[in-house]
């Protein structure tokens, strides 16, 4: 009896029984995880490049038409956001599966200048190089910290990186 009353009311309000079934179908689709296209992930992340050297440095990451391009000057103890805002899932390795993987081709140069002199050129691809090698594309050179629901990834440029070998 109640079902008949509800069906009659919807038919009166919409004018068609088909619209009711379409409404039910859309409701079911929106509640199913399969149709949740806007779910980006469980966590967000931000990555930073920090200058811990004694000099002001210029960082140039030049990749045409890429959100990963960067041209900025950092004073001692300053940092700049390299990449941020993306969402990641719980099981993702945010460094290897997001930061560098999102850049598609991570073989572009990361150039570090003091005044007009080029001191460092780091070239990809990214990989594990061990703790003894400090390199932009060395996964082991990045610090990763989870704060609340956000991963903080940080690459630090030290004074030892700017020494002539």
C-alpha positions as CSV (number, residue, x, y, z in Angstrom):
1,X,0.0,0.0,0.0
2,X,2.8,2.4,1.0
3,X,4.8,1.5,-2.1
4,X,1.8,2.2,-4.3
5,X,1.2,5.6,-2.6
6,X,4.9,6.6,-3.1
7,X,4.8,5.5,-6.8
8,X,1.5,7.5,-7.3
9,X,3.0,10.6,-5.7
10,X,6.2,10.4,-7.8
11,X,4.1,9.9,-10.9
12,X,2.0,12.9,-10.1
13,X,5.1,15.1,-9.3
14,X,7.2,14.0,-12.3
15,X,4.5,13.0,-14.7
16,X,6.3,9.8,-15.7
17,X,7.1,6.5,-14.1
18,X,10.3,6.3,-16.2
19,X,11.8,9.4,-14.5
20,X,11.4,7.7,-11.2
21,X,13.4,4.7,-12.3
22,X,16.0,7.0,-13.8
23,X,16.2,8.8,-10.5
24,X,16.7,5.5,-8.6
25,X,19.4,4.4,-11.1
26,X,21.3,7.7,-10.8
27,X,21.1,7.4,-7.0
28,X,22.5,3.9,-7.0
29,X,25.3,4.9,-9.4
30,X,26.3,7.8,-7.3
31,X,26.5,5.7,-4.2
32,X,28.7,3.0,-5.8
33,X,32.5,3.4,-5.5
34,X,32.8,2.4,-9.1
35,X,31.3,5.7,-10.2
36,X,33.1,8.0,-7.8
37,X,35.4,9.7,-10.3
38,X,36.1,12.7,-8.1
39,X,37.7,10.7,-5.3
40,X,41.4,11.7,-5.6
41,X,42.9,9.8,-2.6
42,X,43.3,9.6,1.1
43,X,46.3,12.0,1.5
44,X,47.7,15.1,-0.1
45,X,51.3,16.0,-0.5
46,X,53.6,19.0,-0.8
47,X,57.2,18.9,-1.9
48,X,59.7,21.6,-1.1
49,X,63.3,22.5,-2.1
50,X,65.2,24.1,0.8
51,X,68.4,26.0,0.8
52,X,70.6,25.3,3.8
53,X,73.8,26.6,2.1
54,X,75.4,29.8,3.3
55,X,74.7,31.5,-0.1
56,X,71.7,32.7,-1.9
57,X,71.1,30.4,-4.8
58,X,69.1,30.3,-7.9
59,X,67.3,27.1,-8.8
60,X,66.4,26.6,-12.4
61,X,64.4,23.6,-13.4
62,X,63.6,24.2,-17.1
63,X,61.1,21.9,-18.6
64,X,58.9,23.4,-21.4
65,X,55.2,23.3,-20.7
66,X,55.5,21.5,-17.4
67,X,54.2,22.4,-13.9
68,X,57.6,21.2,-12.7
69,X,59.4,24.1,-14.2
70,X,60.9,26.4,-11.6
71,X,63.1,29.5,-11.7
72,X,63.6,31.1,-8.3
73,X,66.2,32.6,-5.9
74,X,66.4,31.2,-2.4
75,X,68.3,32.8,0.5
76,X,69.8,30.8,3.3
77,X,67.2,28.8,5.2
78,X,64.4,29.5,2.6
79,X,62.3,27.0,0.8
80,X,60.1,26.9,-2.2
81,X,57.2,24.7,-3.1
82,X,58.2,22.4,-5.9
83,X,54.9,20.5,-6.3
84,X,51.8,20.3,-4.2
85,X,48.1,19.7,-3.8
86,X,47.9,16.3,-5.4
87,X,46.0,13.5,-3.7
88,X,47.5,10.0,-3.1
89,X,46.0,6.8,-1.9
90,X,47.1,5.0,1.3
91,X,49.1,2.3,-0.4
92,X,51.1,4.7,-2.7
93,X,54.7,5.5,-2.3
94,X,54.4,9.2,-2.5
95,X,57.9,9.8,-3.6
96,X,58.4,7.1,-6.2
97,X,54.8,6.8,-7.4
98,X,53.7,10.4,-7.3
99,X,56.4,13.1,-7.2
100,X,58.7,11.8,-9.9
101,X,56.2,9.5,-11.7
102,X,53.8,12.4,-12.2
103,X,56.5,14.3,-14.1
104,X,56.4,11.5,-16.8
105,X,60.0,12.3,-17.9
106,X,62.2,13.1,-15.0
107,X,65.4,13.4,-17.0
108,X,65.4,17.2,-17.2
109,X,68.1,19.2,-15.5
110,X,68.0,20.8,-12.1
111,X,70.5,23.7,-12.2
112,X,71.8,25.5,-9.1
113,X,73.6,28.9,-9.5
114,X,75.3,31.2,-7.2
115,X,75.3,34.7,-8.8
116,X,75.8,33.8,-12.5
117,X,78.0,30.8,-11.9
118,X,76.5,27.3,-12.4
119,X,77.5,25.1,-9.5
120,X,75.4,22.0,-9.8
121,X,73.5,20.2,-12.5
122,X,71.4,17.2,-11.4
123,X,70.0,15.1,-14.2
124,X,67.5,12.2,-13.9
125,X,66.1,9.7,-14.1
126,X,65.2,9.2,-10.5
127,X,66.3,6.1,-8.6
128,X,67.7,4.8,-5.3
129,X,71.4,5.8,-5.1
130,X,72.0,5.2,-1.4
131,X,72.5,7.6,1.5
132,X,76.0,8.5,0.6
133,X,75.0,10.3,-2.6
134,X,73.2,13.6,-2.2
135,X,71.3,14.1,-5.5
136,X,68.0,15.7,-6.5
137,X,67.0,12.4,-8.3
138,X,68.1,10.2,-5.4
139,X,65.0,9.0,-3.6
140,X,67.2,8.5,-0.5
141,X,68.0,12.3,-0.5
142,X,64.4,13.3,0.1
143,X,63.0,13.6,3.6
144,X,59.4,12.4,3.9
145,X,57.1,13.2,6.9
146,X,53.4,12.5,7.3
147,X,51.6,15.3,9.2
148,X,47.9,14.8,9.7
149,X,46.7,13.7,6.2
150,X,49.5,15.4,4.3
151,X,52.9,14.1,3.2
152,X,55.7,16.7,3.4
153,X,58.6,15.9,1.0
154,X,61.7,18.0,1.2
155,X,64.9,18.1,-0.7
156,X,67.6,20.2,1.0
157,X,70.6,21.8,-0.7
158,X,73.6,21.9,1.6
159,X,76.8,23.9,1.5
160,X,78.7,20.7,0.7
161,X,76.7,20.5,-2.6
162,X,78.2,23.8,-3.7
163,X,81.8,22.8,-3.2
164,X,84.0,22.4,-6.3
165,X,85.3,18.9,-6.6
